[in-house]
Amino acid sequence: MDFLEKYKYHKDNPEEFGIDLKKFKKLNEELDNSHISALLSTSIRVSKDLIPSVAKAIDQVFKRIKIENNFNFFVTPNSLQANASCSLMSSASRPDIILTSKLVELFSEEELQFVIGHEIAHYVYQHGLYPNPNNAEENNFKLNILNLSRSAEISADRIGFLACNSLDHALRANLKLASGLGEKHIKFKFSSYLDQLRELEDLGNNSGELWSTHPNFLIRMQALIWFSMTKEYHEFFDTKKKGTYTLEEIDRKIENSIKKITGNELERSNKEIYERALLWGSLNIYLSDKKFSKQEQGIFAERFGKKAEKAISFLKFSNKDVLEKKVNDSFVEAANLLRSYKTDLSGELKKLASETDGDKTKKQNILSRMLEILGSKD
């Protein structure tokens, strides 16, 4: 299954949250038994004898994406929602993929292949082990988790696309999931839906999108169209075509498209927290020898501008304890930043500590305390 890693959307990166998925691997099957018992009581296990069309779709998916079928598939009664889920995410367990009866009724065999591939991807990429945004107590951290969640859906859509090997059916599946409508009521004129995306981008700054666990279905459709134009997609199916883009290029296009709708709130929020910690951390290092030379003040002012003036002015009427609280508060806040931000922050502080005057031992002690709060091991 490792070969599917290359198709992940670049923002679908749990390592930014300090998550090593290998550590979550479970070596027992206790969870399987409880799950399977409940499902056998309430749902129908998919088999060629009982639900042949779904069983056929499942077989075709595993042939295309070339992985072993170690999954349990069930159809559960739900005539209201066309939905699917992967209920067990441990990488050492046999996962359960559950399809609602509404989904089976509404979707063609090829569209089901997309949905099945999408759910398999959630298991392969272990998305169920990602942080839960509902458990985040701090807003910026929650925004970062939600962005990770939306990114996971982009990754899963790509495997769904590979599973059905049809852009048309992948887009149809997305439209049906978004609308709950079938062929009787909906026209699959995809260019018209992308006009709707452009209108949405023109409006911009949609906070509802920023706080959502899933990307807008219009973005997902556009992302699938771009994916169909990549070198990697054509290599997977050996189409002999070169492709217009690389995955790296369309990842940037997708990211820009998302930003047009959500605005720069996420980037701005992360940067503000980063800059605040860097400001107070830098000042803490400068004052480690209880001196603040004109040269150091000039460097500090050049880096932080008016914020530097305010910080220095604030300290003139404060004491050591106030500075320590500012440092502590800003680094506790920064501890919830993505790993790349924390790595950059610790790197800048280390560089500053090596370039400034003063007792090396004192500076190292101050630096170590800040990095300990930050949770940085870099």
C-alpha positions as CSV (number, residue, x, y, z in Angstrom):
1,M,0.0,0.0,0.0
2,D,3.0,2.3,0.3
3,F,3.0,3.1,-3.4
4,L,-0.3,5.0,-2.8
5,E,1.7,7.5,-0.7
6,K,2.9,9.4,-3.8
7,Y,-0.7,10.5,-4.6
8,K,-1.4,12.2,-1.3
9,Y,-2.2,15.9,-1.3
10,H,0.9,17.7,0.1
11,K,-1.1,19.4,2.9
12,D,-2.3,16.0,4.1
13,N,0.7,15.6,6.3
14,P,0.2,14.4,9.9
15,E,3.9,14.8,10.7
16,E,3.2,18.6,10.8
17,F,1.3,17.8,14.0
18,G,4.0,15.6,15.4
19,I,2.1,12.4,14.6
20,D,4.0,9.3,13.7
21,L,1.3,6.9,12.4
22,K,3.5,3.9,12.9
23,K,3.3,4.3,16.7
24,F,-0.5,3.8,16.5
25,K,-0.2,0.3,15.0
26,K,-2.2,-2.1,17.1
27,L,-1.2,-5.8,17.3
28,N,-4.5,-7.3,18.5
29,E,-7.9,-7.9,17.0
30,E,-10.2,-7.1,19.9
31,L,-11.6,-4.1,18.2
32,D,-12.5,-6.2,15.2
33,N,-14.7,-8.5,17.1
34,S,-16.8,-5.8,18.7
35,H,-17.3,-4.0,15.4
36,I,-18.2,-7.1,13.5
37,S,-20.7,-8.2,16.1
38,A,-22.6,-4.9,15.9
39,L,-22.5,-4.8,12.1
40,L,-23.7,-8.4,11.7
41,S,-26.7,-7.5,13.9
42,T,-27.7,-4.4,12.1
43,S,-26.4,-4.6,8.5
44,I,-26.0,-6.9,5.5
45,R,-22.5,-8.1,4.7
46,V,-21.7,-7.6,1.0
47,S,-21.2,-10.8,-0.9
48,K,-21.6,-11.9,-4.5
49,D,-24.7,-14.0,-3.5
50,L,-26.5,-11.3,-1.6
51,I,-25.5,-7.9,-3.2
52,P,-23.8,-8.9,-6.5
53,S,-23.5,-5.4,-8.0
54,V,-21.8,-3.9,-5.0
55,A,-19.5,-7.0,-4.7
56,K,-18.5,-6.6,-8.3
57,A,-17.7,-2.9,-7.8
58,I,-15.5,-3.8,-4.8
59,D,-13.6,-6.5,-6.7
60,Q,-12.9,-4.0,-9.5
61,V,-11.6,-1.4,-7.1
62,F,-9.0,-3.8,-5.6
63,K,-7.9,-4.9,-9.0
64,R,-7.3,-1.3,-10.1
65,I,-5.4,0.0,-7.0
66,K,-3.6,-3.3,-6.6
67,I,-3.9,-3.9,-2.9
68,E,-5.3,-6.9,-1.0
69,N,-8.9,-6.9,0.1
70,N,-8.7,-7.2,3.9
71,F,-11.9,-5.2,4.5
72,N,-15.4,-6.0,5.7
73,F,-18.1,-4.4,3.6
74,F,-21.6,-3.8,4.8
75,V,-24.7,-2.1,3.6
76,T,-26.7,-0.5,6.4
77,P,-30.4,0.7,6.1
78,N,-30.6,4.4,5.6
79,S,-33.0,5.7,3.0
80,L,-32.2,9.4,3.7
81,Q,-28.5,9.8,3.3
82,A,-26.2,8.7,0.6
83,N,-23.1,8.1,2.7
84,A,-20.1,5.8,3.3
85,S,-17.7,5.4,6.2
86,C,-14.6,3.5,7.3
87,S,-15.3,2.7,10.9
88,L,-12.0,1.0,12.0
89,M,-8.8,2.7,11.3
90,S,-6.0,0.8,13.1
91,S,-3.4,-0.2,10.5
92,A,-3.2,-3.7,12.0
93,S,-6.9,-4.4,12.1
94,R,-9.5,-5.5,9.5
95,P,-11.4,-2.3,8.8
96,D,-15.2,-2.1,8.2
97,I,-16.5,0.0,5.2
98,I,-20.2,0.8,5.5
99,L,-22.4,1.9,2.7
100,T,-25.9,3.2,3.2
101,S,-28.8,1.8,1.3
102,K,-29.5,5.2,-0.2
103,L,-26.0,5.3,-1.6
104,V,-26.3,1.9,-3.3
105,E,-29.7,2.9,-4.7
106,L,-28.5,6.2,-6.1
107,F,-25.1,5.3,-7.4
108,S,-24.1,3.4,-10.5
109,E,-21.5,0.6,-10.2
110,E,-18.7,2.9,-11.5
111,E,-19.7,5.7,-9.1
112,L,-19.7,3.2,-6.2
113,Q,-16.1,2.3,-7.2
114,F,-15.2,6.0,-6.6
115,V,-16.8,6.0,-3.1
116,I,-15.3,2.6,-2.2
117,G,-11.8,3.8,-3.3
118,H,-12.2,7.0,-1.3
119,E,-13.0,5.1,1.9
120,I,-10.2,2.6,1.4
121,A,-7.9,5.6,1.1
122,H,-9.0,6.9,4.5
123,Y,-7.8,3.6,5.9
124,V,-4.6,3.4,3.9
125,Y,-3.6,6.9,4.9
126,Q,-4.9,6.3,8.5
127,H,-7.0,9.5,8.5
128,G,-9.0,8.3,11.4
129,L,-6.0,8.8,13.6
130,Y,-5.7,12.5,12.8
131,P,-6.6,15.0,15.6
132,N,-10.2,15.6,16.2
133,P,-11.0,19.4,15.7
134,N,-13.8,19.1,18.3
135,N,-11.1,18.4,20.9
136,A,-9.1,21.5,20.1
137,E,-9.3,24.1,22.8
138,E,-7.4,26.8,20.9
139,N,-8.8,28.4,17.8
140,N,-5.6,28.5,15.7
141,F,-4.9,24.8,16.4
142,K,-8.4,24.0,15.5
143,L,-8.1,25.8,12.2
144,N,-4.9,23.8,11.4
145,I,-6.7,20.5,12.2
146,L,-9.6,21.4,10.0
147,N,-7.2,22.3,7.2
148,L,-5.6,18.8,7.7
149,S,-9.1,17.2,7.6
150,R,-10.0,19.0,4.3
151,S,-6.6,18.0,2.9
152,A,-7.3,14.3,3.8
153,E,-10.5,14.4,1.6
154,I,-8.5,15.7,-1.4
155,S,-6.1,12.7,-1.0
156,A,-9.0,10.2,-0.6
157,D,-10.7,11.6,-3.7
158,R,-7.6,10.9,-5.7
159,I,-7.6,7.2,-4.8
160,G,-11.3,7.1,-5.4
161,F,-10.5,8.4,-8.9
162,L,-7.9,5.8,-9.5
163,A,-10.3,3.1,-8.2
164,C,-13.0,4.0,-10.8
165,N,-10.6,5.2,-13.6
166,S,-13.2,7.6,-14.9
167,L,-13.2,11.4,-14.5
168,D,-16.9,11.5,-15.5
169,H,-18.0,9.0,-12.9
170,A,-15.8,10.5,-10.2
171,L,-17.4,13.9,-10.8
172,R,-20.9,12.4,-11.0
173,A,-20.3,10.8,-7.6
174,N,-19.3,14.1,-6.1
175,L,-22.4,15.9,-7.5
176,K,-24.7,13.2,-6.2
177,L,-23.1,13.3,-2.7
178,A,-23.3,17.1,-2.7
179,S,-27.0,17.2,-3.9
180,G,-28.5,13.9,-2.8
181,L,-30.0,13.8,-6.3
182,G,-29.9,11.2,-9.1
183,E,-30.0,11.2,-12.9
184,K,-33.7,12.0,-12.9
185,H,-33.2,15.5,-11.5
186,I,-29.6,16.5,-12.1
187,K,-27.7,17.3,-15.3
188,F,-24.0,16.5,-15.4
189,K,-22.8,19.6,-17.2
190,F,-19.6,20.0,-15.3
191,S,-18.5,23.3,-16.8
192,S,-21.6,25.0,-15.3
193,Y,-20.7,23.8,-11.9
194,L,-17.2,25.2,-12.3
195,D,-18.7,28.5,-13.2
196,Q,-20.3,28.3,-9.7
197,L,-16.8,27.8,-8.3
198,R,-15.4,30.9,-10.0
199,E,-18.3,32.9,-8.6
200,L,-17.5,31.5,-5.1
201,E,-13.8,32.5,-5.6
202,D,-14.8,36.0,-6.6
203,L,-16.8,36.4,-3.4
204,G,-13.9,35.1,-1.3
205,N,-13.4,35.0,2.5
206,N,-16.0,32.4,3.2
207,S,-15.6,31.6,6.9
208,G,-17.9,28.7,6.6
209,E,-15.4,27.0,4.4
210,L,-12.6,27.8,6.8
211,W,-14.4,26.0,9.7
212,S,-15.5,23.0,7.6
213,T,-14.0,19.5,7.9
214,H,-14.6,18.9,4.1
215,P,-13.6,21.0,1.1
216,N,-16.4,22.5,-1.0
217,F,-17.6,20.0,-3.5
218,L,-16.8,22.4,-6.3
219,I,-13.1,22.5,-5.2
220,R,-13.1,18.7,-5.0
221,M,-14.4,18.5,-8.6
222,Q,-11.8,21.0,-9.9
223,A,-9.1,19.1,-8.0
224,L,-10.1,15.8,-9.7
225,I,-10.0,17.5,-13.1
226,W,-6.5,18.7,-12.5
227,F,-5.5,15.3,-11.1
228,S,-6.6,13.7,-14.4
229,M,-4.1,16.0,-16.2
230,T,-1.0,14.9,-14.2
231,K,2.0,13.0,-15.2
232,E,1.5,10.7,-12.2
233,Y,-2.1,9.8,-13.2
234,H,-1.1,8.8,-16.7
235,E,1.8,6.8,-15.4
236,F,-0.5,4.9,-13.0
237,F,-2.7,3.7,-16.0
238,D,0.1,3.6,-18.5
239,T,-1.8,5.7,-21.0
240,K,1.4,6.7,-22.9
241,K,0.5,10.4,-22.3
242,K,2.9,12.7,-20.6
243,G,0.3,14.8,-18.7
244,T,0.1,18.6,-18.5
245,Y,1.1,19.0,-14.8
246,T,3.0,17.2,-12.0
247,L,1.2,16.5,-8.7
248,E,3.4,19.2,-7.1
249,E,2.1,21.7,-9.5
250,I,-1.6,20.9,-9.1
251,D,-1.1,20.8,-5.3
252,R,-0.2,24.5,-5.5
253,K,-3.1,25.2,-7.8
254,I,-5.5,23.5,-5.3
255,E,-4.0,25.4,-2.4
256,N,-4.5,28.7,-4.2
257,S,-8.0,27.8,-5.2
258,I,-8.9,27.0,-1.5
259,K,-7.3,30.3,-0.4
260,K,-9.4,32.3,-2.8
261,I,-12.5,31.0,-1.0
262,T,-11.3,30.8,2.6
263,G,-9.1,33.9,2.5
264,N,-5.7,34.2,4.3
265,E,-7.1,33.8,7.8
266,L,-5.3,30.5,8.5
267,E,-1.9,31.8,7.2
268,R,-2.3,35.1,9.0
269,S,-3.2,33.4,12.3
270,N,-0.2,31.1,12.2
271,K,2.1,33.9,11.2
272,E,0.9,36.2,14.1
273,I,1.6,33.5,16.7
274,Y,5.0,32.7,15.1
275,E,6.0,36.4,15.1
276,R,4.8,37.0,18.7
277,A,6.9,34.1,20.0
278,L,9.9,35.1,18.0
279,L,9.6,38.7,19.2
280,W,9.5,37.9,22.9
281,G,11.9,35.0,22.5
282,S,14.4,37.2,20.8
283,L,14.1,39.9,23.5
284,N,14.6,37.3,26.1
285,I,17.9,36.2,24.5
286,Y,19.0,39.8,24.1
287,L,18.4,40.5,27.7
288,S,20.1,37.3,29.0
289,D,23.1,39.5,30.1
290,K,20.8,42.3,31.3
291,K,22.2,44.5,28.6
292,F,20.6,45.7,25.3
293,S,23.2,47.5,23.2
294,K,22.3,50.0,20.5
295,Q,23.5,47.6,17.9
296,E,21.1,44.9,19.2
297,Q,18.3,47.4,19.5
298,G,18.9,48.3,15.9
299,I,18.7,44.7,14.7
300,F,15.7,44.1,16.8
301,A,13.9,47.2,15.5
302,E,14.8,46.3,11.9
303,R,13.3,42.8,12.3
304,F,10.1,43.7,14.1
305,G,9.4,47.3,13.2
306,K,6.8,49.1,15.3
307,K,6.2,45.9,17.3
308,A,9.8,46.2,18.6
309,E,9.2,49.8,19.7
310,K,6.0,48.7,21.6
311,A,7.8,45.8,23.3
312,I,10.7,47.9,24.4
313,S,8.4,50.6,25.7
314,F,6.4,48.0,27.5
315,L,9.5,46.6,29.2
316,K,10.6,50.1,30.5
317,F,7.6,50.1,32.8
318,S,7.8,46.3,33.7
319,N,10.0,43.9,35.5
320,K,11.7,40.5,34.8
321,D,8.6,38.6,35.8
322,V,6.4,40.4,33.3
323,L,8.9,39.5,30.5
324,E,9.0,35.9,31.6
325,K,5.2,35.8,31.5
326,K,5.1,37.3,28.0
327,V,7.7,34.7,26.8
328,N,5.9,31.8,28.5
329,D,2.4,32.8,27.1
330,S,3.7,33.3,23.6
331,F,5.5,30.0,23.5
332,V,2.6,28.0,25.0
333,E,0.5,29.5,22.2
334,A,3.2,28.6,19.6
335,A,3.4,25.0,20.9
336,N,0.3,24.4,18.9
337,L,1.8,25.6,15.6
338,L,2.6,23.2,12.8
339,R,6.0,21.5,13.1
340,S,7.4,23.4,10.2
341,Y,6.7,26.7,11.9
342,K,8.2,25.5,15.2
343,T,11.3,24.2,13.4
344,D,11.7,27.7,11.7
345,L,11.1,29.4,15.1
346,S,13.7,27.3,17.0
347,G,16.2,27.8,14.1
348,E,15.9,31.6,14.2
349,L,16.3,31.7,18.0
350,K,19.3,29.4,17.9
351,K,20.9,31.5,15.2
352,L,20.2,34.7,17.3
353,A,21.7,33.1,20.4
354,S,24.9,32.2,18.5
355,E,25.3,35.7,17.1
356,T,24.6,37.8,20.2
357,D,27.0,38.9,23.0
358,G,26.7,37.6,26.5
359,D,27.3,34.5,28.6
360,K,26.8,31.4,26.4
361,T,25.6,29.3,29.3
362,K,22.9,31.8,30.3
363,K,21.8,32.1,26.7
364,Q,21.7,28.4,26.3
365,N,19.6,27.9,29.5
366,I,17.1,30.6,28.3
367,L,16.9,29.0,24.9
368,S,16.4,25.5,26.2
369,R,13.5,26.6,28.4
370,M,11.8,28.3,25.5
371,L,12.3,25.3,23.2
372,E,11.0,23.0,26.0
373,I,7.8,24.9,26.1
374,L,7.6,24.9,22.3
375,G,8.0,21.2,22.3
376,S,10.7,21.4,19.6
377,K,13.2,18.7,19.3
378,D,15.0,20.2,16.4
